[in-house]
Each structure stands twice: as C-alpha cells, then as structure tokens.
Amino acid sequence: MRLARSRKRSAVSTVLGAVILVAIVFTVLIPLLFFIQNTSLLYFLQVSERNRRELERIQENLEVHATVFTGNMKPYLLVVNRGVLAANITRIYMADSNDQLFVQDTTYAVPPVSPIKSFPLSFFPSLEYHKSYVFQVATERGRSYSAAEKPLSLSNPPYTLQVMVMNMKYDHIYEINVETSEMTVGSSTIKLGCIARVNSCDESSSLNYYASIWNENQTFFFKLLPGNYSVTVRELEWNGATWEEVNEYGPRSILILDNAVMVFRLPYNAPLSISDIQSAFTISIDAPSSVFTKMEGDSYKTVTVNIGVNIGLVAVANESLRDLKIKLEEVGKFNLDPDNPYDIYPCGDDECNYGVIELERLRPGENMTLNFRLELNPTDDLGGGYIILRASLEEAKGEMTGETYGPVYSDDVTISLCKFTEMTYIKCFYFRLMFPPVEWGDPNCKSACEAAGTECNWTGGDETGVCICSTDMFPRCSIP
C-alpha cells in the first residue's frame, strides 16, 4: 500500500517537472530563439543592403570631359553615363597650374545609358590661355571621376582631328575649314570647344592647299578641345583674275571626345595631256640689240653678253612639265672670227658651263628666266658683224601622263656687233710771234690739254704748241 502511494507520488512529480520544463521553454528559450533569428535577419539585411550599394557603386560608370564655352572661355563639363544606374554628381573640383583650387557643390542627375550631357561651371573663372587645368567630379555614391583631358590647356588642346582629302584636282586650291557647331543643352543650343591657332584658341580655323599633281591626297591636322564641330572643304579654281569657288564638300558634323579622322573622298579626275604644247609653253629671248667692241692691241676685244631666256607654262595647262631641257643656239652669223666665232654658256647659280639648262619642274602658271652668257669673237677688219640666236625647249615630260613634249622654239633675235675705230684729232693750238707781235689760237690750250688726261698730248714748247687727242667713233653696225 505504501509502495503504491510512493510510486503515485513519483509519477506526479515527473509530470509536474515536465510541465515546468515546458513552461520554461515557452517563456524563455523560444523568445530567445525569436530574438536571435530577428537579429540575424537584420544583420543579413544590412549586409545585403551594403552589398547592393557596393555593387551599385562598382556598376556606376561615368565618362567626363572638360571643354569651354566658345563665347567666353568658361569651363564646361561633358558627361556621359555609360552604366545602367543613374548617377548624381554632388561636387566638382577644378585646379589650375598655379595650384589654385575651385570647388562647386551641386546636384546634377545623369540618367543611365544617357546621351552626352553638358554641365556649365558658372561659378568658375574663364580659362586662361597659358594655364593648364585638371577637373574632377564626385558622386553621391562616393566615387570620383577625373576629366579625360588631364590637363586641359587652351594653348595645347588634347585632341587631333585629321582631315584627309583625296583625289584633289590638279591646279586647284582647297580650303579646309573647321569650326565649332551648336550642341543642344536643355531647351537651348550653345557652341562648345575651340581650335588651336597661333597664340589663340578660336571657334574656327582654316588651312589652304594648292594641288600640284593630279588626284593628290593630303592630310590636314587640327588641334582642338572636346565639342561638336563641322568640317567643310571648298574647292577654288583660277578664272584668270581671281580664285573662284567651284565646289563645296560638307559641312560634316563630328563630336570630338578623342582623336578622330574624317575622310573626304572627292571624285577621281583622269589625268589629261597638254593638247597644244606650242601654245601652252612660252619661250622668248631677252638680249640687247647692239653690243660694242674696240681695238686692243692688234685685234678687237671679245664681247661678253648676258642673255635671258624667258619660259612659262600657261595656267590652264593640264599638267606640270618635268625634266625640261632649255637650249640657246646660233642660227646665223656674219663677220665673226672664222676659227672661233662665239661661245654660249648656260649659267647656273654659281658658274656658267657648256650645254643646256635642265629644270626639274615647271608648273602651270609659273614663269621664270634662265641665264646664258654669250661671248662674241669679232674679226680684225673694220666692218661690224652680227649673230642670230634662237632658244628652244628641247624636251620635257608630262608629270602625270608621262608624255614627251617638244621641241618648242622662240622667235629669232639678232644682236649686232658694232666696232669702235680710233680717231686722232687736233683739240686746240696756240702760236705767238714776238716781231711783229702776232697770236694764233687759244692761249689756254696747254692747260686744257693737260686737264683732258691721257687721251690728249701737248706737242710744242712751254707756251706754244698743238694739243693732239685720240678717241673712238662708231663705224657702221652690221644688220642682216
């Protein structure tokens, strides 16, 4: 009986203990588990949020370029968002080469995958020509971006635009013009950028080029700041009085954010030969009509004559001439030394030699004078002589076609050789008799004779005598 009661009490205690244990679990452990679970959830939410922000920070991708407003050289930023998330610019920095720092706080949202947007830095000073600048922007996510133009300088813009012009027409002038064009900023349009010139950075710049061969290809270089530009090529032709525009190619627009190349491929022009070289090539002789010599000892002196040969190619000729050979020759003579009548020397820069004058090139519209030296050797008789000269283009090659041109002759020119003959004459005299006193002539004859120099000689005494002089006179000059 007692044993039964004891077992009954033990069973009640066990049940009561289990109830108390369950009560403790529900009142203490389960809330603790809920607290731990909520704390872990908050931790993981914070970690996830920070991971998301870091991922967004990593994915943020801005491209920043610095330039100027063409009108007043105030700095501008060109911003491109190449990422998939919007970016908010909160601060902008500008430092110059004199260690001055400018800061501007702002709120400027750049939507994702946006086209280029311009941002004025109205609180910053205008950029100076001889300084360089560095720009940097900071975003709301804590990232910073430097402008690609580092440093930015008006005297040495960072980018080069190469304009290639192909198939330029021979004997034409091409004017390549680059100028800033308008960009849309909000509801308005402005011009950004500038092109480097001598001691300035301007809104436009031009280069001129004369095409000296057929279908010539040339590349023209322009240094400029980021911005929108238009490029135009103008073709000019000589109309006989001035250069006149005949074609215009463009304008073409280009956005400069890096070095760039623009190609103008003009229509191909087939090279043409010169149809009438006799009319297109001009040649003439520039020489005196008469030259003079006189006796020296027993023979007449050799006469040296400088002769110019004028050549030219008309402006409307289709091509330049290369490897020209110009010759001056005798085609007739009279009364010159039969053994050695004359010598003709082509003259270069330093000396004269035998042969022809060779020229590398003669362009259309170009004229020049070539120098020759002629030496005439007269006979010893009293009569004059002459020589007939003719200049010629012996041969030339067409620069583009390779065609052979020539010969082309000048008009004949005659040079008459006139000879001086020595003549003796009485300049004055003076005679005087004492008884009866008689005088003839000029009492001042002796002093006048001595004053005349070596050409006159006084023959006689101290007071009386004759002044005999010699001089040269013109004989007849031979003319064919």
Secondary structure as UniProt FT lines:
FT   HELIX           2..24
FT   HELIX           25..29
FT   HELIX           30..59
FT   STRAND          62..69
FT   TURN            70..72
FT   STRAND          75..81
FT   STRAND          87..96
FT   TURN            97..98
FT   STRAND          101..110
FT   TURN            112..113
FT   STRAND          117..120
FT   TURN            122..123
FT   TURN            129..130
FT   STRAND          132..139
FT   TURN            140..141
FT   STRAND          144..146
FT   STRAND          152..153
FT   STRAND          159..168
FT   TURN            170..171
FT   STRAND          173..180
FT   STRAND          182..185
FT   TURN            186..187
FT   STRAND          188..192
FT   STRAND          195..197
FT   TURN            198..199
FT   STRAND          200..202
FT   STRAND          204..210
FT   TURN            214..215
FT   STRAND          216..224
FT   STRAND          227..238
FT   STRAND          243..256
FT   STRAND          260..265
FT   HELIX           277..280
FT   STRAND          281..286
FT   STRAND          290..296
FT   TURN            297..298
FT   STRAND          299..300
FT   STRAND          303..313
FT   TURN            315..316
FT   STRAND          321..334
FT   STRAND          342..347
FT   STRAND          357..362
FT   TURN            364..365
FT   STRAND          367..376
FT   STRAND          385..398
FT   TURN            399..401
FT   STRAND          404..405
FT   STRAND          408..409
FT   STRAND          413..433
FT   TURN            434..437
FT   STRAND          438..441
FT   TURN            443..444
FT   HELIX           445..451
FT   TURN            454..455
FT   STRAND          456..460
FT   STRAND          465..473
//
